[in-house]
Amino acid sequence: MFTDAHYGILPLLSATLIVSGIALLVAVPAGTVLAVYLSEYAPPKLREGLKPVLELLGGVPTVIYGYFALLFVTPMLQTFMPGLNGFNMLAPGLVMGVMILPYVVSVSEDAMRAVPDTLREGAYALGFSRFHTAIRVVIPGALSGITAAYILGMSRAVGETMVVAIAAGQNPNFTLDPTEGAATMTAYIVQVSLGDLPHGSIGYQTIFAVGLTLFLITLLFNIAGFWLRRRFREVY
């Protein structure tokens, strides 16, 4: 149909980063607060009961999250934003934030609990409250593990397929508006892989280019996490 087909990855890349950014805006603050609560404030029985519940969220099939974003979160957002499209990047971004929340909470809480109690006792001896001890002693002492949790959550969000394929649409659209629909890199791979493009064609080969780009992005995140972990371990 198109004799001179052109392909560009920028619309897919922008949509992937926007959706992942929305997910991190949900998961990072909420996950950090929950991790501080579980590590420093929660009674042992509550902690032992709440952590499995959070970890169960990570075991829910992603297709359920996708239909939850499409059939529940999007209509709910449309009541506050009447002009919101049926397929948009905002709803899957919010749902993905909830989906990666268990990873952020679990890894961050484990890192905080690994901080020696002697540091907490020293802070209490200096007159620190529990809140100031958590903010000024525990979090800096566990920053390498917390950073690893953020990187893990970001990598999980970037590589997510079903949520964005169902709720964000599969139409490549170069836009920075999260209320519009767009196709992410993983959604594009699914779309082309299930299509009728002939094997070996340029359109078919683009999925390998997109997959390689996705691999490089994830690799950069992991290298950044490794560098930050080493740096903060040297400091603390």
Salt bridges, closest charged atoms under 4 A:
ASP4 OD2 - HIS6 NE2 3.78
GLU40 OE2 - ARG120 NH2 2.85
GLU109 OE2 - ARG47 NE 3.93
GLU109 OE1 - LYS51 NZ 2.96
GLU109 OE2 - ARG113 NE 3.68
ASP110 OD1 - LYS51 NZ 3.17
ASP117 OD1 - ARG120 NH1 3.01
GLU160 OE1 - ARG156 NH1 2.77
